[in-house]
Amino acid sequence: MDYNNVAQQMVNFLQENDAKNVEIYDTQDRCNYAKKIIVATSKDAISSRKLALLFKDEFKKNYECFHTDGLYKAEWIVLDFKDIIIHIFTKEIRQKFNLDKMWKQGNMIQ
């Protein structure tokens, strides 16, 4: 599987559906559970939930989503596609937990 290509398709979908500040992090040399991590921001919890559900529906055709977490509160939603993990945050929660700082130490794509 071409993880760069798949991750870019996922980023494009997120951006086309109003996600902001979408970043792809190459994590294959730094963690044992994912090759890529994608971090995105939506304008609020309702938008996050809608985006996550649209995303799962779009990508289930070709990729299995093994786990989803955070849909209830929808401030931080995690979609686990095994080798690619998507984090959809509200702006406040993304700033609070600042995963970008941790993953930027590695290779950022895009």
C-alpha positions, 0 to 999 in steps of 0.5 A: 500500500502506498501510504503517502498516496492514501494519506494525501487522499484522506487529507484532500477529503478533509480539506474539501469538507471544511477541515482546517490546519490539516497536517500529515505526520510520517510516524513509521520510524517513531511508533509501532502502531501507525505509518501516518498520523493526520491531524485536523481541526473543525469549527465545532463539535457538531462539525467534527461529528459530521466530518468523521461520519462522512469520512468513515463512509467515504473511506469504508469502500477501500479501507477498514476503520478498526476503531472510532473514539470520541463521537459522543462529545466530538471535541476529539475524534479518533479514526483508526485505519490501522496504519493511518490514524485520523484525529479531528479536533475542535480548535480549543481541544487541539490547542490544549493537547497539542499533538502537533508539537509531539509529531512535528519532531519527526517528518511532516508531509505537506 
